Amino acid sequence: MEAGLRSRAVRPAAPRLVPGLLVCSALAVLGGTGCGDGPTLPTGSSPSCRQWMRHVVSSTGTTWECTASGATPTCSAFPLSLSTTWTYASMEDFVREAAVPNRLRALREETVGCGTFAYLGCNHTITEHTYDAQGRLLRRERSARHDLGGQQAFDLTTYSAWDDQGRPVRGEVLADGVAETIVLTYDDGARVVEVSNGELVEQDRHGNTIRKVTKTGVGPGEVSEVRYRIESLQQVCEP
């Protein structure tokens, strides 16, 4: 949903990429290479379920209706032409993501906002995650593009240390050639992760995000906060 990155029109222009930023293509996601390298874990003998948001209202005044469809759950805004889709390596990963507070398993999160008229095209805000063979988050890459051309890279975060539950605790953010070291701290009782650069995610007891503070870039950066009021849930179970 509102990913915390402020919406900006991405005008057709020559790409301005963060040095070293490798944006995974849709082919990589679907083909099982690059960003598509799981973190799928072996399926247990007993099915498990999660309670995922169905009807959500954000602090920006946007109402969202969410549908869990296989490995690509989606939330659509009403009455705006706005939607967010998460891509997972499997439906099992989507369900099991809720088991450990603030441990990500999504490969990709893409928010698409379209203009009133089709010829204006759509803006895409994209966050892509890369994992190692143990399902630990290695990289987070954030960027935006427009249907009519043009691309903007926000930042690239790489992680170098993890806790005993496989969640990153240290990393580095790179933007416009400038690097910033970050430390991540988890409060599992409150289901909150705080990042030393000011970012924060708070979840409810079902693993749904109810507060998100996002910072773009390094240094003073651009910070935004969105809160979510979840008004109804839906049960999603492993196949």
C-alpha positions as CSV (number, residue, x, y, z in Angstrom):
1,M,0.0,0.0,0.0
2,E,1.4,3.5,0.7
3,A,4.9,2.3,1.0
4,G,6.1,5.4,2.8
5,L,7.8,6.7,-0.4
6,R,6.2,10.0,-1.3
7,S,4.4,9.7,-4.6
8,R,6.2,11.6,-7.4
9,A,5.4,11.8,-11.0
10,V,8.2,10.1,-12.9
11,R,8.7,12.1,-16.1
12,P,10.1,10.4,-19.2
13,A,13.9,10.9,-18.9
14,A,17.1,9.1,-19.1
15,P,17.5,6.6,-16.2
16,R,19.3,8.0,-13.1
17,L,20.5,4.9,-11.3
18,V,22.2,4.5,-8.0
19,P,25.7,3.1,-8.6
20,G,25.6,-0.6,-8.3
21,L,21.8,-0.8,-8.3
22,L,20.6,-3.9,-10.1
23,V,16.8,-3.9,-10.6
24,C,15.4,-7.4,-11.0
25,S,13.3,-7.9,-14.0
26,A,9.9,-9.5,-14.1
27,L,11.6,-12.4,-16.0
28,A,13.9,-12.9,-13.0
29,V,11.0,-12.9,-10.6
30,L,9.0,-15.4,-12.6
31,G,12.0,-17.5,-13.7
32,G,13.4,-18.3,-10.3
33,T,16.7,-16.4,-10.7
34,G,18.1,-13.3,-9.1
35,C,15.2,-11.8,-6.9
36,G,13.3,-15.0,-7.6
37,D,15.6,-17.1,-5.5
38,G,13.1,-17.9,-2.8
39,P,13.1,-17.8,0.5
40,T,10.7,-20.8,0.1
41,L,11.1,-23.2,3.0
42,P,10.2,-26.9,3.1
43,T,6.4,-27.5,3.6
44,G,5.5,-28.9,7.0
45,S,3.1,-31.9,7.4
46,S,0.4,-29.7,8.8
47,P,-1.2,-26.7,7.0
48,S,-0.9,-23.3,8.5
49,C,-2.9,-20.1,8.0
50,R,-2.6,-16.4,8.5
51,Q,-5.1,-13.7,9.2
52,W,-4.5,-11.1,6.5
53,M,-6.1,-7.7,6.1
54,R,-9.2,-7.5,3.9
55,H,-10.6,-3.9,4.5
56,V,-8.1,-1.2,5.5
57,V,-8.3,2.6,5.9
58,S,-5.0,4.5,5.9
59,S,-4.2,7.7,7.8
60,T,-4.0,9.4,4.3
61,G,-7.8,8.8,4.0
62,T,-7.4,6.0,1.4
63,T,-9.7,2.9,1.7
64,W,-8.2,-0.4,0.6
65,E,-9.8,-3.7,-0.3
66,C,-7.4,-6.6,-0.2
67,T,-7.5,-10.0,-2.0
68,A,-5.2,-12.9,-1.3
69,S,-4.7,-14.7,-4.6
70,G,-2.0,-17.3,-4.5
71,A,1.5,-15.9,-4.3
72,T,0.4,-12.4,-5.4
73,P,-1.8,-10.8,-2.8
74,T,-3.2,-7.4,-3.8
75,C,-4.8,-4.3,-2.2
76,S,-6.7,-1.9,-4.4
77,A,-7.7,1.6,-3.3
78,F,-11.2,2.9,-3.7
79,P,-12.3,4.9,-5.6
80,L,-8.7,5.7,-6.9
81,S,-6.9,4.0,-9.7
82,L,-4.3,2.7,-7.2
83,S,-3.1,-0.7,-6.2
84,T,-0.3,-2.6,-4.5
85,T,0.7,-6.1,-5.3
86,W,3.2,-8.3,-3.4
87,T,5.0,-11.1,-5.1
88,Y,6.2,-14.2,-3.2
89,A,8.1,-17.3,-4.3
90,S,5.2,-19.4,-3.1
91,M,1.9,-19.1,-1.2
92,E,3.5,-20.9,1.7
93,D,6.0,-18.0,2.0
94,F,3.1,-15.5,2.1
95,V,1.4,-17.5,4.9
96,R,4.5,-18.1,6.9
97,E,5.7,-14.5,6.7
98,A,3.3,-13.8,9.7
99,A,5.0,-16.3,11.9
100,V,8.0,-14.2,12.9
101,P,7.4,-10.5,13.6
102,N,8.9,-8.3,10.8
103,R,10.7,-11.1,9.0
104,L,10.0,-10.4,5.3
105,R,9.5,-13.1,2.7
106,A,8.1,-11.0,-0.2
107,L,10.2,-10.8,-3.4
108,R,8.6,-7.6,-4.7
109,E,6.1,-4.9,-3.7
110,E,4.8,-2.7,-6.5
111,T,2.4,0.2,-6.2
112,V,0.7,1.4,-9.4
113,G,-1.1,4.7,-9.6
114,C,-2.7,5.7,-12.9
115,G,-4.0,9.0,-14.2
116,T,-7.6,9.9,-14.9
117,F,-7.0,9.4,-18.6
118,A,-5.3,6.3,-20.1
119,Y,-2.9,8.3,-22.3
120,L,-1.3,9.8,-19.2
121,G,0.0,6.3,-18.2
122,C,0.8,5.0,-14.8
123,N,3.5,5.5,-12.1
124,H,5.1,2.4,-10.6
125,T,6.8,2.5,-7.2
126,I,8.8,-0.7,-6.7
127,T,10.6,-2.4,-3.8
128,E,12.5,-5.6,-4.6
129,H,14.1,-8.0,-2.1
130,T,16.9,-10.5,-2.6
131,Y,17.5,-13.4,-0.2
132,D,20.2,-15.9,0.5
133,A,19.7,-19.7,0.6
134,Q,18.7,-19.5,4.2
135,G,15.9,-17.0,3.4
136,R,17.8,-14.1,5.0
137,L,17.2,-10.7,3.5
138,L,20.4,-9.6,1.6
139,R,19.2,-6.5,-0.4
140,R,16.4,-4.0,-0.7
141,E,16.2,-2.0,-3.9
142,R,13.7,0.9,-4.3
143,S,12.9,2.7,-7.5
144,A,10.1,4.2,-9.6
145,R,9.3,4.2,-13.3
146,H,6.6,5.5,-15.6
147,D,4.8,3.7,-18.4
148,L,5.8,6.5,-20.9
149,G,9.5,6.1,-20.0
150,G,11.9,7.4,-17.4
151,Q,13.2,5.8,-14.2
152,Q,14.2,7.0,-10.8
153,A,16.2,5.1,-8.3
154,F,15.6,5.9,-4.6
155,D,18.2,3.8,-2.8
156,L,19.8,0.4,-2.3
157,T,20.2,-1.3,1.1
158,T,22.5,-4.2,1.7
159,Y,22.4,-6.3,4.9
160,S,25.5,-7.8,6.5
161,A,24.3,-9.3,9.9
162,W,21.2,-11.1,11.1
163,D,19.6,-12.3,14.3
164,D,18.9,-15.9,15.3
165,Q,15.5,-15.6,13.6
166,G,17.0,-14.6,10.2
167,R,16.2,-10.9,10.4
168,P,18.7,-8.3,9.4
169,V,20.3,-6.3,12.2
170,R,22.9,-4.3,10.4
171,G,23.3,-2.9,6.9
172,E,24.2,0.0,4.6
173,V,22.0,2.3,2.6
174,L,23.5,3.7,-0.7
175,A,21.9,6.6,-2.6
176,D,23.5,8.9,-5.1
177,G,26.9,7.5,-4.3
178,V,26.6,8.3,-0.5
179,A,26.5,5.4,2.0
180,E,25.0,5.3,5.5
181,T,25.3,2.5,8.0
182,I,22.1,1.4,9.7
183,V,21.2,-0.8,12.7
184,L,17.9,-2.6,13.1
185,T,16.3,-3.2,16.5
186,Y,13.4,-5.6,17.1
187,D,10.8,-5.5,19.9
188,D,8.8,-8.6,19.4
189,G,6.4,-7.9,22.2
190,A,5.3,-4.7,20.4
191,R,5.9,-6.3,17.0
192,V,8.0,-3.3,16.0
193,V,11.3,-2.9,14.1
194,E,13.1,0.4,14.4
195,V,16.0,1.4,12.1
196,S,18.7,3.8,13.2
197,N,18.0,6.1,10.2
198,G,14.4,6.7,11.4
199,E,12.5,4.0,9.6
200,L,10.0,1.9,11.5
201,V,7.4,-0.8,10.9
202,E,4.8,-1.8,13.5
203,Q,2.6,-4.9,13.0
204,D,-0.6,-6.2,14.6
205,R,-0.6,-9.7,16.2
206,H,-1.4,-11.2,12.8
207,G,1.6,-9.8,11.1
208,N,-0.2,-7.0,9.2
209,T,1.4,-3.6,9.0
210,I,-0.4,-1.0,11.0
211,R,2.2,1.8,11.0
212,K,5.1,2.5,8.7
213,V,7.7,5.2,8.8
214,T,9.9,5.3,5.7
215,K,12.9,7.4,4.8
216,T,14.1,7.9,1.3
217,G,17.9,8.2,0.6
218,V,20.6,9.0,3.2
219,G,21.3,11.9,5.4
220,P,18.3,14.2,6.2
221,G,16.4,12.3,3.5
222,E,12.6,12.4,3.1
223,V,10.6,10.8,5.8
224,S,6.9,9.9,5.7
225,E,4.6,8.0,8.1
226,V,1.4,6.1,7.3
227,R,-0.9,4.4,9.8
228,Y,-3.4,1.7,8.9
229,R,-6.7,0.8,10.6
230,I,-7.6,-2.8,9.7
231,E,-11.4,-3.1,9.8
232,S,-11.7,-6.7,8.7
233,L,-9.5,-9.8,8.2
234,Q,-9.5,-12.8,5.9
235,Q,-8.0,-16.2,6.6
236,V,-5.4,-17.5,4.1
237,C,-4.1,-21.0,4.4
238,E,-1.3,-22.9,2.8
239,P,-2.6,-25.2,-0.1
